[in-house]
Amino acid sequence: MSRTSSEASSRTLRAPLYTPEQRKKRDATRWTLVQGVLAPVQFLAFAVSLVLVLRALATGDGLVAASASVVVKTFLLYAIMVTGAIWEKRVFGRYLFAPAFYWEDVFSMLVIALHTAYLGALLTGALGTRGQLLLALAAYGTYVVNATQFILKLRAARLGEAATRAAAEAVS
């Protein structure tokens, strides 16, 4: 079997991300819009903060701005995680670790842990300024991996829905 046909058959064998009922719930809940707004806001905060953190590490300048930006990014992360759990409950019937997003949720726990560790280090003075900024970068690295997980999962779902619609139209 060629690679292309193998990939196509594995795509068709994979269960869709949403059942028709879950898709209706997803489309009906306001939490879908909330997630759609918070995700790019959080990414923008991440991008600005990343620049500030790297600048502070490289030059020693702007430490207060860098620290404040990580705090803002962390609270946006908390907001998206809480509202995401509510969204998951509305769509899948459980607050976290629904089978469709299990591994994304598992990795999200690491992202939250590292961001929270940064806040703890900042509040207690642990690790020193350089260590805190490096911890922020570690948290940001996990955030990028986690965001990529979600983007790829949602893209696959969109492609799967389009393929299902196309197949249904071809039959009728």
N, CA, C and O of each residue as an XYZ file, in Angstrom:
688
protein
N       0.848     -1.163      0.000
C       0.000      0.000      0.000
C       0.899      1.232      0.000
O       1.881      1.287      0.740
N       0.572      2.199     -0.810
C       1.387      3.407     -0.863
C       1.195      4.226      0.402
O       0.222      4.066      1.138
N       2.156      5.106      0.625
C       2.084      5.951      1.825
C       0.822      6.803      1.808
O       0.162      6.955      2.835
N       0.487      7.354      0.662
C      -0.692      8.217      0.562
C      -1.963      7.443      0.877
O      -2.804      7.921      1.639
N      -2.115      6.257      0.304
C      -3.333      5.493      0.586
C      -3.340      4.987      2.017
O      -4.408      4.853      2.613
N      -2.162      4.701      2.587
C      -2.086      4.294      3.980
C      -2.519      5.433      4.894
O      -3.266      5.220      5.848
N      -2.044      6.655      4.597
C      -2.447      7.815      5.398
C      -3.941      8.056      5.264
O      -4.613      8.370      6.246
N      -4.460      7.912      4.057
C      -5.897      8.146      3.839
C      -6.727      7.122      4.603
O      -7.740      7.465      5.212
N      -6.292      5.855      4.567
C      -7.083      4.844      5.263
C      -6.988      5.025      6.769
O      -7.966      4.768      7.471
N      -5.821      5.466      7.301
C      -5.736      5.690      8.744
C      -6.593      6.883      9.142
O      -7.129      6.915     10.250
N      -6.729      7.863      8.254
C      -7.600      8.991      8.541
C      -9.054      8.561      8.594
O      -9.814      9.029      9.441
N      -9.442      7.673      7.693
C     -10.839      7.257      7.676
C     -11.152      6.299      8.820
O     -12.302      6.211      9.249
N     -10.147      5.580      9.323
C     -10.376      4.661     10.428
C     -10.432      5.386     11.772
O     -11.016      4.875     12.728
N      -9.834      6.560     11.849
C      -9.821      7.329     13.076
C     -11.225      7.842     13.391
O     -11.929      8.342     12.513
N     -11.612      7.711     14.633
C     -12.934      8.198     15.041
C     -12.954      9.724     14.953
O     -11.941     10.377     15.204
N     -14.090     10.279     14.602
C     -14.172     11.740     14.566
C     -13.989     12.319     15.962
O     -14.282     11.659     16.959
N     -13.503     13.554     16.028
C     -13.285     14.202     17.314
C     -14.598     14.406     18.056
O     -14.665     14.244     19.274
N     -15.637     14.762     17.315
C     -16.950     15.026     17.909
C     -17.988     14.099     17.308
O     -17.982     13.843     16.104
N     -18.879     13.599     18.149
C     -20.066     12.927     17.637
C     -20.993     14.029     17.122
O     -20.786     15.199     17.445
N     -22.003     13.683     16.335
C     -22.943     14.727     15.896
C     -23.566     15.486     17.077
O     -23.749     16.701     17.001
N     -23.889     14.783     18.158
C     -24.466     15.438     19.340
C     -23.453     16.385     19.989
O     -23.813     17.493     20.387
N     -22.190     15.959     20.101
C     -21.159     16.811     20.687
C     -20.895     18.035     19.809
O     -20.665     19.131     20.319
N     -20.926     17.848     18.510
C     -20.730     18.970     17.590
C     -21.829     20.013     17.787
O     -21.559     21.214     17.772
N     -23.073     19.552     17.971
C     -24.182     20.484     18.236
C     -23.956     21.223     19.551
O     -24.167     22.433     19.631
N     -23.527     20.497     20.577
C     -23.247     21.131     21.866
C     -22.109     22.144     21.732
O     -22.180     23.249     22.270
N     -21.072     21.757     21.015
C     -19.935     22.658     20.791
C     -20.388     23.944     20.119
O     -19.994     25.039     20.522
N     -21.212     23.807     19.102
C     -21.665     24.974     18.355
C     -22.660     25.819     19.138
O     -22.790     27.015     18.878
N     -23.363     25.218     20.091
C     -24.405     25.927     20.836
C     -23.885     26.651     22.079
O     -24.509     27.612     22.531
N     -22.765     26.214     22.635
C     -22.306     26.810     23.882
C     -21.502     28.087     23.639
O     -20.710     28.170     22.701
N     -21.720     29.066     24.492
C     -20.976     30.326     24.390
C     -19.510     30.132     24.750
O     -18.670     30.969     24.421
N     -19.204     29.028     25.426
C     -17.818     28.776     25.836
C     -16.920     28.510     24.641
O     -15.704     28.681     24.735
N     -17.493     28.095     23.522
C     -16.697     27.933     22.305
C     -16.173     29.293     21.860
O     -15.003     29.420     21.500
N     -17.029     30.306     21.882
C     -16.615     31.662     21.526
C     -15.597     32.193     22.539
O     -14.608     32.817     22.155
N     -15.834     31.949     23.815
C     -14.900     32.405     24.846
C     -13.511     31.827     24.577
O     -12.514     32.547     24.634
N     -13.450     30.530     24.286
C     -12.169     29.898     23.976
C     -11.547     30.493     22.712
O     -10.336     30.698     22.634
N     -12.404     30.766     21.728
C     -11.926     31.347     20.476
C     -11.372     32.750     20.631
O     -10.534     33.178     19.837
N     -11.832     33.471     21.645
C     -11.316     34.815     21.926
C     -10.080     34.728     22.826
O      -9.072     35.384     22.563
N     -10.158     33.925     23.878
C      -9.046     33.846     24.829
C      -7.767     33.272     24.218
O      -6.668     33.713     24.554
N      -7.903     32.306     23.335
C      -6.705     31.655     22.781
C      -5.795     32.658     22.052
O      -4.598     32.693     22.340
N      -6.310     33.466     21.128
C      -5.399     34.424     20.481
C      -4.930     35.542     21.419
O      -3.816     36.044     21.266
N      -5.760     35.936     22.381
C      -5.326     36.947     23.362
C      -4.161     36.395     24.172
O      -3.165     37.084     24.393
N      -4.292     35.145     24.614
C      -3.209     34.521     25.375
C      -1.952     34.400     24.512
O      -0.842     34.621     24.996
N      -2.125     34.049     23.236
C      -0.954     33.926     22.366
C      -0.268     35.279     22.186
O       0.960     35.353     22.187
N      -1.044     36.341     22.032
C      -0.467     37.682     21.906
C       0.296     38.050     23.183
O       1.403     38.584     23.112
N      -0.289     37.769     24.340
C       0.393     38.032     25.613
C       1.685     37.219     25.698
O       2.709     37.717     26.166
N       1.629     35.976     25.247
C       2.817     35.125     25.218
C       3.898     35.742     24.339
O       5.053     35.830     24.756
N       3.543     36.169     23.131
C       4.533     36.713     22.194
C       5.198     37.970     22.759
O       6.418     38.117     22.688
N       4.395     38.870     23.316
C       4.947     40.092     23.912
C       5.837     39.731     25.099
O       6.945     40.250     25.235
N       5.344     38.840     25.954
C       6.095     38.448     27.129
C       7.398     37.746     26.759
O       8.429     37.973     27.391
N       7.352     36.913     25.758
C       8.564     36.218     25.327
C       9.649     37.221     24.942
O      10.808     37.062     25.325
N       9.282     38.239     24.195
C      10.241     39.277     23.802
C      10.793     39.982     25.042
O      11.998     40.211     25.152
N       9.901     40.322     25.969
C      10.337     41.013     27.192
C      11.250     40.137     28.049
O      12.248     40.617     28.587
N      10.912     38.867     28.176
C      11.734     37.944     28.969
C      13.102     37.758     28.314
O      14.126     37.799     28.996
N      13.124     37.557     27.017
C      14.410     37.391     26.324
C      15.264     38.654     26.431
O      16.479     38.575     26.612
N      14.630     39.806     26.321
C      15.350     41.085     26.457
C      15.931     41.207     27.865
O      17.089     41.587     28.034
N      15.121     40.883     28.871
C      15.600     40.967     30.254
C      16.762     40.011     30.492
O      17.723     40.362     31.177
N      16.682     38.818     29.936
C      17.782     37.856     30.089
C      19.046     38.331     29.381
O      20.152     38.177     29.899
N      18.875     38.908     28.197
C      20.031     39.323     27.394
C      20.693     40.585     27.931
O      21.919     40.698     27.917
N      19.889     41.534     28.404
C      20.443     42.846     28.768
C      20.326     43.191     30.243
O      21.042     44.062     30.737
N      19.429     42.514     30.947
C      19.163     42.890     32.332
C      18.186     44.044     32.451
O      17.823     44.437     33.559
N      17.759     44.588     31.331
C      16.816     45.701     31.323
C      15.383     45.184     31.279
O      15.111     44.118     30.727
N      14.481     45.946     31.862
C      13.063     45.634     31.764
C      12.617     44.449     32.597
O      11.669     43.755     32.230
N      13.289     44.209     33.716
C      12.931     43.053     34.550
C      11.510     43.155     35.092
O      10.796     42.154     35.141
N      11.096     44.342     35.496
C       9.745     44.503     36.039
C       8.713     44.244     34.948
O       7.715     43.562     35.183
N       8.948     44.786     33.761
C       8.012     44.571     32.645
C       7.963     43.099     32.264
O       6.888     42.563     31.992
N       9.114     42.445     32.241
C       9.161     41.027     31.895
C       8.388     40.211     32.926
O       7.581     39.355     32.564
N       8.632     40.472     34.202
C       7.939     39.740     35.266
C       6.437     39.981     35.208
O       5.646     39.045     35.323
N       6.048     41.237     35.030
C       4.617     41.562     34.950
C       3.972     40.859     33.763
O       2.836     40.393     33.852
N       4.698     40.783     32.654
C       4.133     40.141     31.463
C       3.931     38.642     31.673
O       2.975     38.066     31.154
N       4.817     38.017     32.422
C       4.654     36.587     32.715
C       3.449     36.383     33.633
O       2.710     35.410     33.483
N       3.255     37.287     34.572
C       2.094     37.197     35.464
C       0.805     37.340     34.653
O      -0.137     36.571     34.842
N       0.763     38.319     33.755
C      -0.419     38.502     32.901
C      -0.664     37.250     32.073
O      -1.791     36.761     32.003
N       0.386     36.730     31.447
C       0.264     35.519     30.634
C      -0.246     34.358     31.478
O      -1.071     33.570     31.014
N       0.237     34.245     32.713
C      -0.176     33.152     33.591
C      -1.653     33.265     33.948
O      -2.367     32.262     33.950
N      -2.111     34.463     34.249
C      -3.529     34.612     34.590
C      -4.423     34.380     33.370
O      -5.539     33.878     33.508
N      -3.947     34.738     32.188
C      -4.703     34.392     30.973
C      -4.746     32.870     30.797
O      -5.765     32.320     30.380
N      -3.641     32.197     31.116
C      -3.621     30.733     31.057
C      -4.651     30.156     32.021
O      -5.404     29.255     31.654
N      -4.691     30.662     33.241
C      -5.687     30.179     34.203
C      -7.102     30.395     33.665
O      -7.957     29.516     33.780
N      -7.341     31.560     33.083
C      -8.674     31.858     32.542
C      -9.043     30.887     31.427
O     -10.166     30.385     31.386
N      -8.108     30.622     30.527
C      -8.420     29.724     29.413
C      -8.564     28.285     29.906
O      -9.330     27.511     29.333
N      -7.842     27.923     30.953
C      -7.963     26.567     31.481
C      -9.305     26.373     32.195
O      -9.948     25.336     32.032
N      -9.723     27.349     32.973
C     -11.007     27.228     33.678
C     -12.153     27.228     32.667
O     -13.038     26.374     32.727
N     -12.136     28.171     31.752
C     -13.221     28.221     30.766
C     -13.162     27.026     29.822
O     -14.195     26.560     29.342
N     -11.963     26.531     29.557
C     -11.826     25.331     28.733
C     -12.402     24.100     29.418
O     -12.995     23.237     28.772
N     -12.222     24.030     30.728
C     -12.809     22.915     31.487
C     -14.335     22.994     31.453
O     -15.017     21.976     31.330
N     -14.858     24.206     31.563
C     -16.313     24.375     31.467
C     -16.788     23.971     30.071
O     -17.802     23.287     29.933
N     -16.055     24.394     29.036
C     -16.383     24.026     27.652
C     -16.381     22.507     27.501
O     -17.296     21.928     26.916
N     -15.343     21.873     28.037
C     -15.222     20.415     27.924
C     -16.391     19.717     28.618
O     -16.899     18.709     28.127
N     -16.812     20.257     29.756
C     -17.965     19.692     30.468
C     -19.227     19.815     29.615
O     -20.007     18.868     29.520
N     -19.426     20.969     29.001
C     -20.623     21.188     28.186
C     -20.636     20.289     26.954
O     -21.687     19.780     26.565
N     -19.479     20.095     26.348
C     -19.424     19.328     25.093
C     -19.278     17.831     25.344
O     -19.941     17.031     24.684
N     -18.418     17.438     26.289
C     -18.086     16.027     26.483
C     -18.604     15.436     27.794
O     -18.486     14.232     28.019
N     -19.178     16.275     28.658
C     -19.753     15.763     29.893
C     -18.787     15.590     31.040
O     -19.156     15.023     32.069
N     -17.551     16.065     30.895
C     -16.591     16.023     31.999
C     -15.681     17.234     31.909
O     -15.393     17.739     30.823
N     -15.230     17.692     33.078
C     -14.455     18.927     33.128
C     -13.059     18.797     32.537
O     -12.552     19.750     31.945
N     -12.451     17.677     32.680
C     -11.105     17.467     32.146
C     -10.943     16.012     31.738
O     -11.686     15.132     32.173
N      -9.965     15.790     30.903
C      -9.561     14.450     30.497
C     -10.639     13.682     29.742
O     -10.712     12.456     29.831
N     -11.477     14.406     28.998
C     -12.386     13.717     28.080
C     -11.513     12.984     27.062
O     -10.475     13.508     26.660
N     -11.908     11.793     26.643
C     -11.060     11.020     25.732
C     -10.584     11.814     24.501
O      -9.449     11.637     24.059
N     -11.416     12.662     23.962
C     -11.042     13.412     22.754
C      -9.870     14.367     22.996
O      -9.111     14.658     22.072
N      -9.717     14.853     24.221
C      -8.650     15.813     24.533
C      -7.781     15.351     25.702
O      -7.183     16.172     26.397
N      -7.714     14.053     25.915
C      -7.013     13.520     27.076
C      -5.550     13.984     27.139
O      -5.127     14.564     28.139
N      -4.788     13.732     26.082
C      -3.355     14.041     26.126
C      -3.091     15.538     26.132
O      -2.107     15.992     26.717
N      -3.955     16.305     25.491
C      -3.819     17.756     25.547
C      -4.033     18.241     26.982
O      -3.318     19.122     27.458
N      -5.019     17.660     27.666
C      -5.282     18.031     29.056
C      -4.139     17.591     29.979
O      -3.757     18.328     30.888
N      -3.602     16.408     29.748
C      -2.468     15.934     30.552
C      -1.308     16.917     30.419
O      -0.724     17.328     31.421
N      -0.978     17.289     29.206
C       0.145     18.203     28.998
C      -0.181     19.592     29.542
O       0.710     20.307     30.001
N      -1.457     19.971     29.492
C      -1.870     21.262     30.061
C      -1.540     21.337     31.548
O      -1.231     22.413     32.059
N      -1.604     20.206     32.243
C      -1.276     20.195     33.667
C       0.189     20.570     33.889
O       0.512     21.262     34.855
N       1.072     20.120     33.005
C       2.485     20.497     33.094
C       2.644     21.990     32.819
O       3.407     22.673     33.503
N       1.928     22.491     31.826
C       1.984     23.920     31.500
C       1.554     24.742     32.709
O       2.219     25.712     33.074
N       0.450     24.357     33.326
C      -0.049     25.079     34.504
C       0.947     24.963     35.658
O       1.203     25.944     36.355
N       1.503     23.787     35.859
C       2.454     23.592     36.957
C       3.666     24.504     36.799
O       4.107     25.119     37.769
N       4.201     24.596     35.600
C       5.377     25.443     35.396
C       5.051     26.927     35.532
O       5.840     27.684     36.097
N       3.901     27.345     35.024
C       3.501     28.747     35.191
C       3.265     29.065     36.673
O       3.644     30.133     37.153
N       2.646     28.141     37.379
C       2.390     28.341     38.802
C       3.705     28.343     39.587
O       3.865     29.118     40.530
N       4.630     27.490     39.205
C       5.950     27.481     39.842
C       6.641     28.826     39.640
O       7.325     29.318     40.538
N       6.462     29.419     38.462
C       7.029     30.754     38.224
C       6.441     31.752     39.216
O       7.178     32.516     39.838
N       5.110     31.749     39.367
C       4.485     32.677     40.311
C       5.022     32.455     41.717
O       5.312     33.414     42.433
N       5.155     31.199     42.111
C       5.703     30.889     43.438
C       7.122     31.401     43.602
O       7.469     31.961     44.642
N       7.941     31.210     42.579
C       9.327     31.682     42.637
C       9.371     33.211     42.680
O      10.180     33.794     43.402
N       8.513     33.843     41.919
C       8.470     35.308     41.905
C       8.064     35.852     43.275
O       8.673     36.793     43.783
N       7.033     35.251     43.865
C       6.531     35.728     45.156
C       7.516     35.483     46.306
O       7.593     36.273     47.246
N       8.257     34.391     46.220
C       9.168     34.050     47.314
C      10.605     34.497     47.062
O      11.437     34.466     47.969
N      10.890     34.907     45.847
C      12.263     35.282     45.514
C      13.146     34.076     45.230
O      14.358     34.213     45.061
N      12.543     32.905     45.178
C      13.316     31.683     44.901
C      13.898     31.739     43.493
O      13.323     32.368     42.604
N      15.004     31.102     43.298
C      15.695     30.940     42.024
C      16.441     32.186     41.557
O      17.258     32.093     40.640
N      16.193     33.323     42.145
C      16.818     34.558     41.668
C      16.162     34.999     40.368
O      15.401     34.251     39.754
N      16.462     36.199     39.969
C      15.811     36.773     38.784
C      16.093     35.956     37.529
O      15.170     35.635     36.781
N      17.345     35.621     37.293
C      17.695     34.848     36.093
C      16.993     33.487     36.111
O      16.445     33.066     35.092
N      17.000     32.803     37.240
C      16.335     31.505     37.358
C      14.836     31.605     37.115
O      14.237     30.730     36.489
N      14.243     32.668     37.614
C      12.811     32.884     37.383
C      12.513     33.068     35.900
O      11.558     32.498     35.373
N      13.336     33.867     35.238
C      13.115     34.102     33.805
C      13.349     32.824     32.999
O      12.649     32.573     32.018
N      14.316     32.027     33.404
C      14.528     30.741     32.724
C      13.355     29.798     32.971
O      12.961     29.052     32.075
N      12.799     29.827     34.173
C      11.609     29.033     34.465
C      10.439     29.501     33.598
O       9.666     28.683     33.100
N      10.314     30.806     33.422
C       9.265     31.337     32.539
C       9.459     30.808     31.120
O       8.487     30.436     30.462
N      10.692     30.770     30.649
C      10.945     30.226     29.302
C      10.593     28.749     29.216
O      10.063     28.300     28.200
N      10.876     27.992     30.259
C      10.488     26.573     30.278
C       8.966     26.446     30.219
O       8.429     25.613     29.489
N       8.280     27.284     30.997
C       6.811     27.281     30.973
C       6.313     27.637     29.574
O       5.350     27.049     29.082
N       6.971     28.596     28.943
C       6.556     29.018     27.605
C       6.814     27.923     26.569
O       6.035     27.755     25.631
N       7.897     27.187     26.742
C       8.157     26.070     25.827
C       7.056     25.027     25.898
O       6.606     24.519     24.871
N       6.621     24.708     27.118
C       5.530     23.727     27.253
C       4.227     24.294     26.707
O       3.419     23.562     26.134
N       4.019     25.602     26.882
C       2.823     26.248     26.338
C       2.788     26.110     24.813
O       1.736     25.820     24.242
N       3.925     26.313     24.155
C       3.977     26.203     22.694
C       3.640     24.774     22.261
O       2.883     24.574     21.311
N       4.196     23.791     22.949
C       3.890     22.390     22.625
C       2.394     22.134     22.808
O       1.759     21.526     21.946
N       1.833     22.591     23.919
C       0.421     22.358     24.211
C      -0.483     23.076     23.214
O      -1.469     22.506     22.746
N      -0.155     24.307     22.890
C      -0.948     25.039     21.898
C      -0.902     24.328     20.555
O      -1.907     24.258     19.848
N       0.262     23.803     20.206
C       0.399     23.049     18.950
C      -0.458     21.792     18.980
O      -1.082     21.444     17.977
N      -0.496     21.103     20.126
C      -1.360     19.922     20.259
C      -2.808     20.283     19.938
O      -3.469     19.594     19.162
N      -3.292     21.360     20.538
C      -4.686     21.767     20.338
C      -4.939     22.195     18.890
O      -5.961     21.840     18.303
N      -4.016     22.948     18.328
C      -4.192     23.408     16.946
C      -4.252     22.217     15.988
O      -5.113     22.166     15.110
N      -3.347     21.272     16.159
C      -3.346     20.090     15.290
C      -4.611     19.254     15.478
O      -5.165     18.741     14.505
N      -5.074     19.115     16.726
C      -6.290     18.343     17.006
C      -7.496     19.017     16.357
O      -8.312     18.349     15.722
N      -7.612     20.321     16.510
C      -8.759     21.031     15.945
C      -8.701     21.082     14.426
O      -9.735     21.036     13.759
N      -7.498     21.175     13.880
C      -7.348     21.136     12.417
C      -7.774     19.772     11.882
O      -8.483     19.689     10.878
N      -7.347     18.713     12.544
C      -7.740     17.363     12.137
C      -9.258     17.202     12.211
O      -9.868     16.586     11.337
N      -9.856     17.755     13.251
C     -11.323     17.675     13.380
C     -12.002     18.409     12.237
O     -12.972     17.913     11.665
N     -11.496     19.586     11.903
C     -12.077     20.368     10.810
C     -11.946     19.611      9.485
O     -12.892     19.558      8.699
N     -10.781     19.033      9.246
C     -10.583     18.255      8.017
C     -11.480     17.021      8.001
O     -12.033     16.659      6.963
N     -11.619     16.382      9.155
C     -12.488     15.203      9.243
C     -13.939     15.554      8.978
O     -14.644     14.811      8.296
N     -14.391     16.677      9.510
C     -15.770     17.111      9.275
C     -15.987     17.441      7.800
O     -17.030     17.121      7.231
N     -14.990     18.085      7.187
C     -15.100     18.410      5.766
C     -15.142     17.137      4.921
O     -15.905     17.055      3.959
N     -14.324     16.146      5.278
C     -14.323     14.879      4.546
C     -15.661     14.148      4.706
O     -16.177     13.562      3.755
N     -16.209     14.191      5.917
C     -17.509     13.554      6.169
C     -18.599     14.218      5.347
O     -19.439     13.536      4.760
N     -18.593     15.555      5.301
C     -19.584     16.281      4.492
C     -19.420     15.948      3.014
O     -20.405     15.730      2.309
N     -18.175     15.908      2.548
C     -17.928     15.607      1.135
C     -18.396     14.188      0.792
O     -18.977     13.960     -0.269
N     -18.141     13.248      1.688
C     -18.569     11.860      1.452
C     -20.091     11.777      1.433
O     -20.665     11.062      0.612
N     -20.747     12.507      2.337
C     -22.199     12.493      2.396
C     -22.794     13.102      1.118
O     -23.794     12.612      0.594
N     -22.171     14.169      0.630
C     -22.652     14.806     -0.596
C     -22.424     13.911     -1.808
O     -23.233     13.905     -2.736
N     -21.332     13.157     -1.804
C     -21.037     12.262     -2.928
C     -22.046     11.120     -2.996
O     -22.398     10.656     -4.081
N     -22.505     10.673     -1.834
C     -23.485      9.577     -1.784
C     -24.856     10.059     -2.245
O     -25.590      9.318     -2.898
N     -25.199     11.293     -1.910
C     -26.542     11.775     -2.252
C     -26.601     12.415     -3.595
O     -27.665     12.867     -4.017
